[in-house]
Amino acid sequence: MKRRSPSTPTASTPITSTRTCSPNGIDPNYFYADLLADQGDYVHAADHLKRALAAPARPGREDADAGRRQEVQQLLDSLRQKHGDQLAGR
């Protein structure tokens, strides 16, 4: 998976507005967590990854959700491995 540059000037605007429309959705929480991780905010990134994992299933999107859950878990595992000291107790 290619990582986006944290210096993308307007990267958070579409993600933030999407999260407003679907604050508990798997996709908005995953992409927002990815952005936060790129910016070094590992604690909040992990929080949003956990929200993504807890997101309700979307009817007709079971395959897409299963794939996204794998991506969410991979990023969360990576954050725990690299930044476990900052995520202790979370």
Buried (B, 14 or more C-beta within 10 A) or exposed (E): EEEEEEEEEEBBEEBEEBBEEEEEBBBBBBBBBBBBBBBEBBEEBBBBBBBBBEBEEBEEEEEEBEEBBEBBEEBBEEBBEEBEEBBEEE
